[in-house]
Amino acid sequence: MLNLNQLLDVNYWSSLLVSPWTALLHLVDITLVSYLIYRFSKALAGTKIMTLVRGVFLFLFFQILATLLGLQTISWLMNQVITYGVIAGVVIFAPEIRTSLEKLGRTTQLFARVELSAEEALIQAFVKSVSYMAPRKIGALVAVERAQTLREYCSTGIQLDADVSSELLINIFIPNTPLHDGAVIIQENRIAVSCAYLPLTESAGISKEFGTRHRAAIGLAEVSDAFVFIVSEETGSISVAYNGLFKHGLSIEDFEEELRRLFIPEEVNRKSWFSRLGGGKNAR
């Protein structure tokens, strides 16, 4: 086991570089330890035990300083405190240590399932909400902004700036609630506004069976590249409009297929083992 005298010995450091293989081995060793310390500190950030860790490092600094200055009595006392303090710290901070280790495990995501991408999460929220609303004939109108901005139409609605979830979409369109009239507009994978007004189509070829929601969806698809889906309040049928196209009477499977074709044109590659180990940010 290393001690302070070894760390201060020039010959010890020279021995680490006696051959390229030895130097490479020690480099890998240091890199792994540095990475583990970094991940551990990230997992502890914001917890009560982080204060204890700072105190321990400060204590170690003074212990090294005392050894360098030759203060043997103080150094001996500090060594005793460190020896028995570790045991006391584990007992006192057992709940915090357990929480931190759980957080570390979630951060690495080594054994966790791959997180959903933002597009996949959006599709699942849409499919789940429509699966609930269509059989119950809960009318809905949702526009998803793509390349062209929908800021003009957002200004007509009520700002929400909320995460997209099936539960929230369902709750917005429940009849006789303050937000159920008008359209929901999705911007950057967030619900930007509800109760927005969309431009009605002026096409004379639209069947009279389609009401205001359908005409608004077709109208927006005519003047922008937005993707719009509708659930009919009269029949519960599912329709989509985008790029000037209008498709009516879709099944849930057809609706999901339209979403995937538009939002996930290519198969998303799974994260590599190393990227999962690093945690990182993913989309949902």
N, C-alpha and C positions, 0 to 999 in steps of 0.2 A: 504494500500500500504506500502511496506517495505521502511524503511529509513536506513541511515547509523548507527544510534544509535541502532536500532534493531539488525542489523547484528553483532554488537560488544557486544551485551548482551548475557551472558552465559545462562541465563534463557530461552531466545528465542530458542536457539539451543537444550536445554534440552526438551523443549515442543514438538519438532519435533519427539522425540523418546518415547513418553508416552505410545504407544502401538505398537505392530508389524504391525497392519494394517496401522496406521498413518505413520510409518517408510517406509513401502512398497509403500504407496501412494506418499510420497515425493520422494522416489527413482525413481519411474516411471516418476514423474514430471521432475526431474532433468535430467533423461536420454533422455526424449523427447526433452527438451529444448537444451541439448547438441548436440543431433543429428541434430536438425533444424539449430542451429548455424553453425555446421560443413558443412551441405549441402549448406547453404547460403554463407559461405565463399568460398566453392569450386566453386559456381556459379559466384561469384564476381572476382575470380582470373583472373588476366590479363586484367581487365577493369580499366577505369579511376577512377571510383567511389571507387575502393579499396584503393586508396591513401587517399580519404576522410575518409573512415572507420578507417584506421590506425590513422589518425589525431584525430578522435573522441575518440578512445580508449585512446590515449595519453592524451587528454584533460580530460577525465573522471578520469584517474589515478591521475593527478595533483589536480583535484577537491576533490577526496577522501583524498589525502595527506594533502591538505589545511584544510579539516574538522578535520582530526586526530590531526593536530597541533594547532587547535583552531583559525585559521586565518579566522575569521568570515566575514570580508569585502571581502576578495578575494573569499571565498567560495560563498558568495551571488552574486558577479559579475559573477562568473563562472556558477552559476545556471541560471542566466538571459540569459547568452550567449547560454547555452544549450537549454533553453525553446524556444527562438526565432531563434536559429541557425538551429533547425530541420526544421522549416518552410522554412527558406531561402535555406537550402540544398536541400529540395524537389523541390523547384522552379528552382534552378540553375542546378541541375543534373537530371532533369526530363527525358531527353532522355537516359542517362546512366542507370537510375533506371529501365526504361521500358525494355531496352535491357537485363539488368541483370536478371529481373524477367522472361523474355522469355527464357533466358539461363537456369535458375533454373528449369523451367517447362520442358525443353527438357532433363535436367539431371536426374530428378526423373523418367521420363517415366511412370508416374502413369496412365495417360490417353492416352499415345502414343501406337501405335501398336507395337507388339513384333518385335524386329529387326530380320533380316534374319541371319541364321547361315552362317558360311563361306562356308559350302558345298552347302547350298541352293542358296546362291548368285552365286557360281561358276556354278551350274547347270542352273540357269536362264540366265547367261551370255552366256553359250554355246548354249542353246536352241534358244535364241533370235538371236545370230549371225548366226547360221545355218539356221534358218527360213528366214533370209534375203539373205544369200549367195546361198542356194540351188536353189531357183526358178530362180536366175539370173546367174546360172552356174559360180559362182566365186569359183575357186579351193582353198581348204584349207587343211592344215595338222597340227593337234595339238596333242601334246603328253603331258599327265599329269603324272608327277612323283608320284610314290607311295612309297612302302617300299624300293625298290632298287634305288640307286642313278643313275641319268642320267648325272652326271657331265662330263663324257667323251664326250658326244654328245653336251653338252652345250658349250664346248670349241670350237666347230666348228662354232658357230653362233655369232650373234651380240647381245651384252648384252643390255637389256632394263630395267629390274627390275621395272616393272610397275604393278599397280593394274589391275586385270582382269576385263574387261568390254566388252560388246558386241560391242560397238562402236569402241574400239581400235582393237579388233580382225578383225572386218570387214575392217577397214582402212588398216591394215597390209596386207591383202590378196587381196586388190584391184589390178587388173592387171596393169603391167607397173609401179609399184612403187618400190622403192629401197628395201623394206623388204618382198616382196610377195613371193620370191622364198624360197624353203626349208621349214622347220618345225618350229612352235612355240612350245617351251617347257615351261610347267607350273611347278613351284617348290614352295611349301609352299603357295599355293593359290595366286601366283604372276606370271606374265609373265616374266620369267627369260631371255630368248633369243628368237630371231627370226632368220630366215635364217639358221637354224641348219641342218646338214646332219645326216640322220639316216641310219642304216645298211639295205641294201636291202636283202630280203629273197632269199635264194638259192633253195627254193622248186620248183620242176619242175611241180607240180600240179596246179600252179596258172594260171588261164585263161589269155589269151593274151589280153582280153578286159581291164584288169587292167593295169594302167600305173605306172610310177615311184612312185607317192604318195602312191598308195595302196601297192606296194611292200615294200616301206620303212616302212609303218605302220605295215605290217605283220612281217617284219624283226625285228622291235623293240619289238613287242609282243612276238616273239620267244625267245629273249635273255634277256627279263626283264619282270617285272610285271606291266609296264606302261599301262595306258589306252590311246588309240590313236583313234581319229576320223578323217574322211576324207570327204570332199565334192568334188565330181568329177567335173573337169573343162569342160569335154565333155558332160556329161549327167545331172549334178546337183544332182546325187544320193548321199545318205548319207550312210557311212559305218563306222563300228567300229572294232577295233582289241584290244584284251587283253587276257592275259593268254594263248596264243597260239591259240585263237579263232579268226575267222574273220566272221563278219556278214555284208551282203551287201544289198542295196536297202531298207533301213529302212525309215519309215515315221517319221515325226517330233515327233509323239506320241511314236513310238517305240524307237526312239533315247532318248527321255526324260526318258522313262521307264528303258532303259539300264543305264543311268546315275544315276538314283535314286537307282536302285538295287545295283550298285557298290559303290556309295559314301554315301548313306544313307540307310544302310541295316536294320536299325531299326527306327521306328517312333520316331522323336525327341520330347521329352517332352516339353511342354510349360513352360515358366518361371512362378514361383509362383508370387502371388501378392506382397509378401514381397521382392523378388529379383528384381521385376520391380521397386518397390519403391526406392530401393537402387541404381538404375542406373546400375553401374558396367560396365564392359567391355563385349561386346558381339561381337560376331562375327557378321558379317554382316548378 
